[in-house]
Amino acid sequence: MSVIHPCPNDSGAQVIIKNPCSPTPLAAWQHPDSVAIVVPGGPMPADLNGIPFIDWADLPDCPAGWRAVEGQTEIAEPAFVPSPHKFPAAGVVIEEPDGRVWLVSPSNGFGGYIHTFPKGRLEHGIGQQASAIKEALEEAGLKVVITGFLLDAERSTTRTRYYCARRTGGNPASMGWESQAVLLVPRAKLADFLTHPNDVPLLKALQENL
């Protein structure tokens, strides 16, 4: 049975989720070996690993605000080399203190992805770190701080710089319309969820870096 996403798309139109995901019991969030899943507007525990699940209230509301958004850090990262005929993009791998990693389930399997990491094209002159932070909010409902550079990956239509990050706030139940679920997955089970070929280099990098 299809459902309507609580958030309209960028044009203000309803987003109909044709095959909704199923949330897990709330108890799954508290067990580091369990996969935990929340759907848009679904119930969440009050906190996890000492960090509350509270909507990001003072988020930027203009490009200039995003360019200066908190959570950007000075890290060692190589110069980004664009790919011809591909859009530059940024993504983020967010790890919890309990070792689990945040994934998103794109609405209606957009792009052929069942599950993947938050990522999106750069826009309005917003830099890569700021864009990664923005995508974490828009696709996963999370407020994050960048902790390191992971890799640059060739995707179907983008060359994407991926960062490592940690959650500092936000609420995954407040995910935007591009996601129909947000998941917290143990590292050992990531290969069961990241099944798209474009995510294979990320899995390899995570095995080496996380």
Secondary structure, 3 states (H helix, E strand, C coil): CCEECCCCCCCCCCCEECCCCCCCCHHHHHCCCCCEEECCCCCCCCEECCEECECCCCCCCCHHHHHCCCCCCCCCCCCCCCCCCCEEEEEEEEECCCCEEEEEEEHHHHHHCCCECCEEECCCCCCHHHHHHHHHHHHHCEEEEEEEEEEEEECCCEEEEEEEEEEEEECHHHCCCCEEEEEEEEHHHHHHHCCCHHHHHHHHHHHHHC
